[in-house]
Amino acid sequence: MGKETGFIEYKRARVKYESVEKRITHYNEFTTRLPEKELQKQGARCMDCGIPFCHSLGCPLGNLIPEWNDLVYKGRWKEAWERLELTSSFPEITGRICPAPCETSCTLSINTSPVTIKQIELQIMDRAFKEGWVKPEPPLQESGKSVAVIGSGPAGLTAAKKLRKQGHKVTVFEKAPKAGGLMRYGIPGYKLEKKILDRRIEIMEQEGIFFENDVTIGEDLSVRYLKKSFDAILLTMGAGTPRDLPAGGRGLDGIHFALDFLTGSNKLNEGKLALNQIISAKDKVVLVIGGGDTGSDCVGTSIRQGAKSVLQYEIMPKPMDWKNDWNPEWPDWPKILRTSSSHEEGCEREWGVSTKYLSSRDGIHLNEAHFVRVEWIYDEKKKSYKMKEIPGTEFSKKIDLVFIAMGFTHVEHDSLVKSIGVDLDSRGNIKTDSNYKTSVDGVFAAGDAATGASLVVRAFAHGRDAAISISDYLKSE
């Protein structure tokens, strides 16, 4: 715990952003840091709550949050970092992009503001890198076993790090030009600068982990080769199949999946693509379909590219507008309206809107989108909600560019999944048991490839736990 009366004496500190006028001119991080003394006060707010729900329920990694809150309060920064590293391999990343379910389950959230857990985590890691505490940790001895990790997103990187620490030879295969998966290509730099990824990957390489980028398994290398060359295989390719828009005119020019747009923008900012090679929102009226984080990223990126205006429509009803600091559904994740920093930069948002069809004057390029307002009716018999169009609510908008950000359905059923022969579950994900084993001996799966799209922190946790199962399997071989 922190100070016994800290949660009474100190208020939650709000992390400040760079002004909208400044931050929309660049793709760098714009979140400020709290002064050290202020951060110690935030650690002091951690109360002796008996059952730390932040640790036991909120955090998929099981981070020892009360312990490092207390250590920060006492100024024992290196010990705080050591506690954090016990459970989390990449806290500098979760401290930036995790939605912080730990905070919504914080005991203080019952009736007041939670501890600023995410910011404390981030600044512990800022200090750890600044002081040089984060160093390569090669294994003490080699196991003689080898593992191929397919995919370098959060689950893949965590598993690779843990497996290497056990002495296994680890090779990470990534089909993109650089490692990082969606963290590199799907998340804008203003939320996660790519130098943060590069710094960590360089450390992993010094630990003896091999990265084979720009390699597509099933095409450039066969599954047969992998099975002959490695003692175990871990599939962590993510849930790469986007949910499509079932609307007329879907094939018109100007309609794109969100990830295609975000990937191009990130590659442009890394100098891998030219401006004329990406989907650009400059001087265009942009419609983002989907109200989640990916849609929000499209909003912020469109604004930075110079869009004329940005609309974001969501088919689901508007969540509860909640202005209080405490959690109305504690300790669960509350279903409340959330406004991201991108929304604050300028965006028209609407809920309960269904896209009927998209039209074109020349039959080629998108010019207009047509909508209808909907309501959701609860069906007592089926115990579920059913969407119903509201008569007379049809409307249209002049639109130049549409980004479909309606989530992801399952892992891509590509040549790798088909040739390796793993079973799929009813939703199209790779089917695994409680030990992350697939239906094929020696082949494991973790992260979104096995669960469907989920939180980045959950993928980190699954990668860590899958590494433990793989090590146990290799010992028994």
C-alpha positions as CSV (number, residue, x, y, z in Angstrom):
1,M,0.0,0.0,0.0
2,G,1.0,3.7,-0.2
3,K,0.4,6.2,2.6
4,E,-2.3,5.2,5.0
5,T,-4.3,8.3,4.5
6,G,-3.0,9.1,1.0
7,F,-6.3,8.3,-0.8
8,I,-7.9,10.9,1.5
9,E,-5.2,13.6,1.3
10,Y,-4.4,13.5,-2.4
11,K,-6.6,13.8,-5.5
12,R,-6.0,11.9,-8.7
13,A,-3.7,13.9,-11.0
14,R,-4.8,14.4,-14.6
15,V,-2.2,13.7,-17.2
16,K,-2.0,16.6,-19.6
17,Y,-1.7,16.6,-23.4
18,E,0.0,18.9,-25.7
19,S,-2.5,21.4,-27.2
20,V,-4.6,20.2,-30.1
21,E,-3.1,22.9,-32.4
22,K,0.4,21.5,-31.8
23,R,-0.2,17.8,-31.7
24,I,-2.1,17.5,-34.9
25,T,1.0,18.7,-36.8
26,H,3.0,15.6,-35.9
27,Y,2.9,11.9,-35.2
28,N,5.0,11.9,-32.0
29,E,3.7,11.2,-28.5
30,F,2.0,14.2,-26.9
31,T,1.3,13.0,-23.3
32,T,3.2,14.8,-20.6
33,R,4.8,13.3,-17.6
34,L,3.9,14.0,-14.0
35,P,6.7,15.6,-11.8
36,E,8.4,13.0,-9.6
37,K,6.9,14.3,-6.3
38,E,3.4,14.4,-7.8
39,L,3.8,10.8,-9.1
40,Q,4.9,9.7,-5.6
41,K,1.6,11.3,-4.2
42,Q,-0.3,9.2,-6.8
43,G,1.5,6.1,-5.5
44,A,0.5,7.2,-2.0
45,R,-3.1,7.0,-2.9
46,C,-2.9,3.2,-3.2
47,M,-4.9,2.0,-0.1
48,D,-4.6,-1.1,2.0
49,C,-7.7,-2.5,0.4
50,G,-7.3,-6.1,1.5
51,I,-8.1,-7.7,-1.9
52,P,-6.2,-5.8,-4.6
53,F,-8.8,-6.1,-7.5
54,C,-6.4,-4.2,-9.7
55,H,-4.0,-7.1,-9.5
56,S,-6.3,-10.1,-9.1
57,L,-9.2,-9.1,-11.5
58,G,-8.3,-6.1,-13.6
59,C,-4.8,-7.0,-14.9
60,P,-4.5,-10.1,-17.2
61,L,-0.8,-10.1,-16.4
62,G,-1.4,-10.2,-12.7
63,N,1.0,-7.2,-12.2
64,L,2.0,-6.6,-8.6
65,I,0.4,-3.1,-8.7
66,P,0.1,-2.3,-5.0
67,E,3.7,-3.3,-4.4
68,W,5.2,-1.0,-7.0
69,N,2.8,1.8,-6.1
70,D,4.1,1.6,-2.6
71,L,7.7,1.5,-3.8
72,V,7.3,4.6,-6.0
73,Y,5.7,6.5,-3.0
74,K,8.8,5.6,-1.0
75,G,11.2,6.6,-3.8
76,R,12.5,3.1,-4.3
77,W,12.4,3.2,-8.0
78,K,14.7,0.4,-8.9
79,E,12.8,-2.0,-6.7
80,A,9.5,-0.8,-8.2
81,W,10.9,-1.7,-11.7
82,E,12.1,-5.1,-10.5
83,R,8.5,-5.8,-9.2
84,L,7.1,-4.7,-12.5
85,E,9.5,-6.8,-14.6
86,L,8.5,-9.9,-12.6
87,T,5.2,-10.2,-14.4
88,S,5.4,-7.9,-17.5
89,S,8.0,-8.1,-20.3
90,F,7.0,-4.9,-22.1
91,P,5.6,-2.4,-19.5
92,E,6.9,0.5,-21.6
93,I,4.3,-0.6,-24.2
94,T,1.4,-1.4,-21.9
95,G,2.1,1.9,-20.1
96,R,1.3,3.6,-23.4
97,I,-1.5,1.6,-25.1
98,C,-3.2,-0.6,-22.5
99,P,-6.8,0.5,-21.8
100,A,-6.0,0.0,-18.1
101,P,-8.7,-2.3,-16.8
102,C,-6.7,-2.2,-13.6
103,E,-7.8,1.3,-12.9
104,T,-11.5,0.6,-13.4
105,S,-11.2,-2.3,-10.9
106,C,-9.2,-0.3,-8.4
107,T,-11.0,-0.3,-5.1
108,L,-11.0,3.5,-5.0
109,S,-13.2,3.3,-8.1
110,I,-16.1,2.2,-6.0
111,N,-16.8,5.8,-5.1
112,T,-13.9,8.1,-6.1
113,S,-11.0,8.4,-8.6
114,P,-8.8,5.3,-9.1
115,V,-5.0,5.4,-8.6
116,T,-3.2,6.5,-11.8
117,I,-1.7,3.0,-12.3
118,K,-1.0,3.3,-16.0
119,Q,0.9,6.5,-15.6
120,I,3.0,5.2,-12.7
121,E,3.8,2.1,-14.8
122,L,4.9,4.2,-17.7
123,Q,7.1,6.5,-15.6
124,I,8.7,3.6,-13.8
125,M,9.9,2.4,-17.2
126,D,11.0,5.8,-18.3
127,R,13.2,5.8,-15.3
128,A,14.4,2.3,-15.8
129,F,15.6,3.0,-19.3
130,K,17.1,6.4,-18.3
131,E,19.1,4.8,-15.5
132,G,20.2,1.9,-17.6
133,W,18.5,-0.8,-15.5
134,V,17.0,-2.5,-18.6
135,K,19.7,-4.7,-20.0
136,P,19.8,-7.9,-22.2
137,E,19.3,-11.0,-20.2
138,P,20.7,-13.9,-22.2
139,P,20.0,-17.4,-20.7
140,L,22.5,-18.9,-18.2
141,Q,22.6,-22.1,-20.3
142,E,21.3,-23.4,-23.6
143,S,18.6,-26.1,-23.6
144,G,19.4,-27.5,-27.0
145,K,15.8,-27.0,-28.1
146,S,14.5,-24.6,-30.8
147,V,11.1,-22.8,-31.2
148,A,9.7,-21.0,-34.2
149,V,7.4,-18.1,-33.3
150,I,5.1,-17.0,-36.2
151,G,4.1,-13.4,-35.8
152,S,5.8,-10.6,-33.9
153,G,2.9,-8.9,-32.2
154,P,2.5,-8.7,-28.4
155,A,1.9,-12.5,-27.8
156,G,4.8,-13.5,-30.1
157,L,7.3,-11.1,-28.7
158,T,6.5,-12.0,-25.1
159,A,6.7,-15.7,-25.8
160,A,10.0,-15.3,-27.6
161,K,11.5,-13.4,-24.7
162,K,10.3,-15.9,-22.1
163,L,11.4,-18.9,-24.2
164,R,14.8,-17.5,-24.8
165,K,15.3,-16.9,-21.1
166,Q,14.7,-20.7,-20.7
167,G,17.6,-21.3,-23.0
168,H,15.8,-22.3,-26.1
169,K,16.9,-21.1,-29.5
170,V,14.1,-18.8,-30.7
171,T,13.4,-17.5,-34.2
172,V,10.6,-15.0,-34.8
173,F,9.1,-15.0,-38.3
174,E,7.3,-11.9,-39.4
175,K,5.7,-11.3,-42.8
176,A,6.0,-7.5,-42.6
177,P,9.3,-5.7,-43.2
178,K,9.9,-5.0,-39.5
179,A,8.9,-6.7,-36.3
180,G,6.1,-5.5,-34.0
181,G,2.9,-6.6,-35.7
182,L,-0.1,-4.3,-35.2
183,M,1.9,-2.4,-32.6
184,R,4.1,-1.2,-35.4
185,Y,1.7,-1.0,-38.3
186,G,-1.7,-0.6,-36.8
187,I,-1.2,1.8,-34.0
188,P,-0.3,5.4,-34.9
189,G,3.0,6.8,-33.7
190,Y,1.4,9.4,-31.5
191,K,0.1,6.6,-29.3
192,L,3.2,4.4,-29.6
193,E,6.4,5.8,-31.2
194,K,8.2,3.0,-33.1
195,K,11.5,3.8,-31.5
196,I,10.0,2.3,-28.4
197,L,9.6,-1.0,-30.2
198,D,13.0,-0.8,-31.9
199,R,14.7,-0.2,-28.6
200,R,13.2,-3.4,-27.1
201,I,13.7,-5.5,-30.2
202,E,17.4,-4.6,-30.2
203,I,17.6,-5.8,-26.6
204,M,15.9,-9.1,-27.6
205,E,18.4,-9.5,-30.4
206,Q,21.3,-9.1,-28.0
207,E,19.7,-11.8,-25.9
208,G,20.1,-14.1,-28.8
209,I,16.6,-14.0,-30.4
210,F,16.6,-14.2,-34.2
211,F,14.1,-12.1,-36.2
212,E,13.4,-13.2,-39.8
213,N,11.3,-10.3,-41.2
214,D,9.6,-10.1,-44.6
215,V,9.0,-13.9,-44.5
216,T,5.6,-15.4,-45.1
217,I,5.3,-19.0,-43.8
218,G,3.5,-21.2,-46.3
219,E,4.9,-19.2,-49.2
220,D,8.5,-18.2,-48.6
221,L,9.1,-21.1,-46.2
222,S,7.1,-24.3,-46.0
223,V,5.4,-25.6,-42.9
224,R,7.2,-28.9,-43.6
225,Y,10.6,-27.1,-43.3
226,L,9.5,-25.5,-40.0
227,K,8.5,-28.9,-38.5
228,K,11.8,-30.4,-39.5
229,S,13.9,-27.5,-38.3
230,F,12.2,-26.6,-34.9
231,D,11.2,-28.6,-31.9
232,A,8.0,-26.6,-31.4
233,I,6.0,-23.9,-33.3
234,L,4.0,-21.1,-31.8
235,L,1.3,-19.4,-33.9
236,T,0.8,-15.7,-32.9
237,M,-0.4,-14.1,-36.1
238,G,-3.2,-12.2,-34.6
239,A,-6.8,-11.9,-35.8
240,G,-6.2,-10.4,-39.2
241,T,-9.5,-10.9,-40.9
242,P,-11.5,-7.6,-40.7
243,R,-15.2,-7.5,-40.4
244,D,-16.6,-6.2,-43.7
245,L,-19.4,-3.8,-44.4
246,P,-22.5,-5.5,-45.9
247,A,-23.7,-2.5,-47.9
248,G,-24.4,-1.8,-51.6
249,G,-21.6,0.0,-53.4
250,R,-18.9,-1.6,-51.2
251,G,-16.7,-2.1,-54.3
252,L,-16.4,1.6,-55.2
253,D,-13.1,3.4,-55.1
254,G,-12.6,5.2,-51.8
255,I,-13.7,2.5,-49.5
256,H,-11.0,0.8,-47.4
257,F,-10.4,-1.3,-44.4
258,A,-9.0,0.8,-41.5
259,L,-5.9,-1.3,-41.2
260,D,-4.9,-0.7,-44.8
261,F,-5.1,3.1,-44.1
262,L,-3.2,3.0,-40.8
263,T,-0.5,0.6,-42.1
264,G,0.2,2.9,-45.0
265,S,0.4,6.0,-42.8
266,N,2.8,4.2,-40.4
267,K,5.0,3.0,-43.3
268,L,5.0,6.6,-44.7
269,N,6.2,8.0,-41.3
270,E,8.9,5.3,-41.2
271,G,10.1,6.3,-44.6
272,K,9.1,3.0,-46.2
273,L,6.5,4.4,-48.5
274,A,6.1,7.6,-50.5
275,L,3.0,9.9,-50.1
276,N,1.6,8.8,-53.5
277,Q,1.7,5.1,-52.3
278,I,-0.6,5.5,-49.4
279,I,-4.4,6.1,-48.9
280,S,-4.5,9.8,-48.1
281,A,-7.3,11.7,-46.4
282,K,-6.0,15.2,-47.3
283,D,-8.8,17.6,-48.3
284,K,-11.4,14.9,-48.1
285,V,-14.6,14.3,-46.2
286,V,-13.9,11.1,-44.3
287,L,-16.4,8.7,-42.8
288,V,-15.1,6.2,-40.2
289,I,-17.6,3.3,-39.7
290,G,-17.1,1.8,-36.2
291,G,-16.7,3.4,-32.8
292,G,-13.8,1.5,-31.3
293,D,-10.1,2.2,-30.8
294,T,-9.2,1.4,-34.4
295,G,-11.9,3.9,-35.6
296,S,-10.5,6.5,-33.2
297,D,-7.0,5.9,-34.7
298,C,-8.4,6.5,-38.1
299,V,-9.9,9.8,-36.9
300,G,-6.6,11.1,-35.5
301,T,-4.6,10.0,-38.5
302,S,-7.1,11.6,-40.9
303,I,-6.9,14.9,-39.1
304,R,-3.1,14.8,-39.2
305,Q,-3.2,14.1,-42.9
306,G,-5.3,17.2,-43.4
307,A,-8.9,15.9,-43.9
308,K,-11.5,18.5,-44.7
309,S,-13.8,16.9,-42.0
310,V,-14.2,13.6,-40.2
311,L,-17.3,11.7,-39.2
312,Q,-17.5,8.6,-37.1
313,Y,-20.7,6.5,-37.1
314,E,-21.4,3.5,-34.9
315,I,-24.3,1.1,-35.4
316,M,-24.7,0.4,-31.7
317,P,-26.6,2.7,-29.3
318,K,-24.7,5.5,-27.6
319,P,-23.2,4.4,-24.3
320,M,-24.1,6.0,-21.0
321,D,-22.7,9.5,-20.7
322,W,-20.8,9.3,-17.5
323,K,-19.1,12.4,-16.0
324,N,-18.1,11.0,-12.6
325,D,-14.7,9.7,-11.8
326,W,-15.9,6.5,-10.1
327,N,-16.9,3.3,-11.9
328,P,-20.7,2.7,-12.1
329,E,-20.1,-1.0,-12.7
330,W,-17.2,-1.7,-10.4
331,P,-15.1,-3.9,-10.6
332,D,-16.2,-4.7,-14.2
333,W,-15.3,-2.6,-17.2
334,P,-18.0,0.0,-17.4
335,K,-20.1,0.5,-20.6
336,I,-19.8,4.3,-20.7
337,L,-19.1,6.8,-23.4
338,R,-15.4,7.3,-23.9
339,T,-13.8,10.2,-25.7
340,S,-10.3,9.7,-27.0
341,S,-7.7,12.4,-27.6
342,S,-8.4,11.9,-31.3
343,H,-12.1,12.7,-30.9
344,E,-11.0,15.9,-29.0
345,E,-9.1,17.0,-32.1
346,G,-12.3,17.4,-34.2
347,C,-14.8,14.8,-35.2
348,E,-18.5,14.5,-35.6
349,R,-19.7,11.3,-33.8
350,E,-23.1,9.6,-34.1
351,W,-24.5,6.3,-32.7
352,G,-27.4,4.1,-33.8
353,V,-26.6,4.7,-37.4
354,S,-26.6,1.9,-40.1
355,T,-24.9,2.4,-43.5
356,K,-27.5,1.3,-46.1
357,Y,-25.5,1.8,-49.3
358,L,-22.8,3.9,-51.0
359,S,-23.2,5.6,-54.3
360,S,-21.2,7.2,-57.1
361,R,-21.9,9.7,-59.8
362,D,-19.5,8.0,-62.3
363,G,-20.0,4.4,-61.1
364,I,-16.4,4.2,-60.0
365,H,-15.6,6.7,-57.3
366,L,-17.5,7.1,-54.0
367,N,-19.4,10.4,-53.7
368,E,-22.2,9.8,-51.2
369,A,-23.2,7.5,-48.3
370,H,-26.8,6.7,-47.3
371,F,-27.8,5.9,-43.8
372,V,-30.8,5.0,-41.6
373,R,-31.1,5.4,-37.8
374,V,-31.7,2.2,-35.9
375,E,-32.9,1.1,-32.4
376,W,-32.1,-2.1,-30.5
377,I,-35.0,-4.1,-29.2
378,Y,-34.5,-6.7,-26.5
379,D,-36.0,-10.1,-27.4
380,E,-37.1,-11.9,-24.2
381,K,-37.3,-15.3,-25.9
382,K,-33.9,-15.2,-27.4
383,K,-32.4,-13.2,-24.5
384,S,-30.6,-10.9,-27.0
385,Y,-31.0,-7.6,-28.8
386,K,-32.3,-7.2,-32.3
387,M,-31.7,-4.2,-34.5
388,K,-34.7,-2.4,-36.0
389,E,-34.6,0.4,-38.6
390,I,-36.6,3.5,-37.6
391,P,-38.9,4.5,-40.4
392,G,-38.5,7.9,-41.9
393,T,-35.0,8.4,-40.5
394,E,-33.0,7.9,-43.7
395,F,-30.4,10.5,-44.5
396,S,-27.4,11.0,-46.8
397,K,-24.0,12.6,-46.6
398,K,-21.4,13.7,-49.3
399,I,-18.4,11.5,-48.5
400,D,-15.1,11.2,-50.3
401,L,-13.4,8.4,-48.2
402,V,-14.7,5.6,-46.0
403,F,-12.7,3.6,-43.5
404,I,-14.3,0.4,-42.2
405,A,-13.3,-0.1,-38.6
406,M,-15.8,-2.7,-37.5
407,G,-13.3,-5.0,-35.7
408,F,-11.7,-8.3,-36.6
409,T,-13.4,-11.7,-36.8
410,H,-10.6,-14.3,-36.6
411,V,-7.1,-15.3,-37.7
412,E,-6.6,-15.2,-41.5
413,H,-7.3,-18.6,-43.0
414,D,-4.3,-18.3,-45.3
415,S,-1.8,-20.9,-46.6
416,L,-0.1,-21.2,-43.3
417,V,-3.2,-22.1,-41.3
418,K,-4.4,-24.5,-44.0
419,S,-1.1,-26.3,-44.6
420,I,-0.3,-26.7,-40.9
421,G,-3.6,-28.4,-40.4
422,V,-4.7,-27.0,-37.0
423,D,-8.4,-27.3,-36.0
424,L,-10.4,-24.1,-35.8
425,D,-13.2,-23.3,-33.3
426,S,-16.7,-22.2,-34.2
427,R,-15.7,-18.6,-34.6
428,G,-12.8,-19.4,-36.9
429,N,-10.0,-19.0,-34.4
430,I,-7.2,-21.5,-33.9
431,K,-8.5,-24.1,-31.4
432,T,-6.4,-24.7,-28.3
433,D,-6.6,-26.4,-25.0
434,S,-5.8,-24.8,-21.6
435,N,-2.1,-25.3,-22.3
436,Y,-2.3,-23.4,-25.6
437,K,-1.8,-26.7,-27.5
438,T,-3.4,-27.0,-30.9
439,S,-4.7,-30.2,-32.5
440,V,-1.2,-30.7,-34.1
441,D,1.5,-32.1,-31.9
442,G,4.3,-29.6,-31.2
443,V,2.2,-26.7,-32.5
444,F,0.8,-24.1,-30.1
445,A,-1.2,-20.9,-30.5
446,A,-1.6,-17.8,-28.4
447,G,-3.0,-14.2,-28.5
448,D,-5.7,-13.0,-30.9
449,A,-5.0,-15.9,-33.3
450,A,-6.5,-18.2,-30.7
451,T,-9.0,-15.9,-28.9
452,G,-10.1,-13.5,-31.5
453,A,-9.4,-9.8,-31.2
454,S,-8.8,-8.8,-27.6
455,L,-6.8,-6.4,-25.5
456,V,-3.0,-6.0,-26.1
457,V,-2.4,-6.7,-22.4
458,R,-4.3,-10.0,-22.7
459,A,-2.1,-11.0,-25.7
460,F,1.0,-10.2,-23.6
461,A,-0.3,-12.5,-20.9
462,H,-1.2,-15.3,-23.2
463,G,2.2,-15.1,-24.9
464,R,3.9,-15.4,-21.5
465,D,1.7,-18.4,-20.4
466,A,2.1,-20.1,-23.7
467,A,5.9,-19.9,-23.3
468,I,5.6,-21.8,-20.0
469,S,3.5,-24.6,-21.7
470,I,6.0,-24.9,-24.6
471,S,8.9,-25.2,-22.2
472,D,7.1,-27.9,-20.3
473,Y,6.4,-29.7,-23.6
474,L,10.1,-29.5,-24.6
475,K,11.3,-30.9,-21.3
476,S,9.1,-33.9,-21.8
477,E,10.3,-34.6,-25.3
